[in-house]
Amino acid sequence: MFWRYRGDPSMWAWILHRITGIGIFIFLLVHVVDTSLILWSKELYDAMVKLYHHPVFKLGEILLFGAVLFHGLNGIRVMILDFAPQTTVYQRQMLAGVAVAFFLIFIPSAIVMFGQMLQGSGKHLGFDFGPQNWRIWLPALLAAVSILAVYAPILNAPRVQVSFKPEGGLELYGWLFIRISGILLIFLAVGHLVIMHLIDGGVNRVNSDFVAQRFANPLWRTYDFLLLALAVGHGTWGMRTVLLDYFQRPIPRLFVLWVLYVVAGTVTILG
């Protein structure tokens, strides 16, 4: 379909940005709900966590990391285009940079996470991110070179892309919030994924005792609170933008927005 339609790469980036954003938001809602189970029963929470050790969920964990990584990297590109409109003529070059950075980071991380899945609960992976470990870095470098080879013919062809910025009111505040929160979430969300899914065995070490020890630390509580508030706010406004595009009639639009706000508010309280 890509080659038949010959759509502009920025269009595909826009589609992927929306798809990954929706997927991340849905996961966030589910993740907050299942984490809140620890308030009712440690045994129930531990049983839920064991489900995440299944290979199917482990593969989903890898896809989640890729979705967050792409959404964050492409978000940086979008913010540069928004706050520095003169750079829009280089949006193709920036998109190629996003693709290269994505594969350089994602492939080594995916290999580590896949190795943790194969090793199973309680076992740590022997791989490291050192430059001598070609098994991790070589696939990433090959992918990056392939991306450059495919897009090299169009990188020197500047093309203007019009950026949109609301003039005022609620839309402007929401526009600013989603970008400011996006900058903070690049560090908070990606940091959370690295800490919880990459280092020291990943989610294999997570149980009710691990969560209790983490929550007892005021620094981790502050970190998690900021992550929750910004992620839910960012995701809610992003979903609002998507819903407004597809629901034009007043009553259906009002209904889906109220459902969105109620769900987001309930999840925030649970978190």
Secondary structure, DSSP 4 states (H G I P E B T S, - for coil): -HHHHT--HHHHHHHHHHHHHHHHHHHHHHHHHHHGGGGT-HHHHHHHHHHTTSHHHHHHHHHHHHHHHHHHHHHHHHHHHHH-GGGGGBHHHHHHHHHHHHHHHHHHHHHHHHHHHHH-TT--------TT-HHHHHHHHHHHHHHHHHHHHHHTS-B--------SHHHHHHHHHHHHHHHHHHHHHHHHHHHHHTSTTGGGG-SHHHHHHHHHSHHHHHHHHHHHHHHHHHHHHHHHHHHHHH--SHHHHHHHHHHHHHHHHHHHHH-
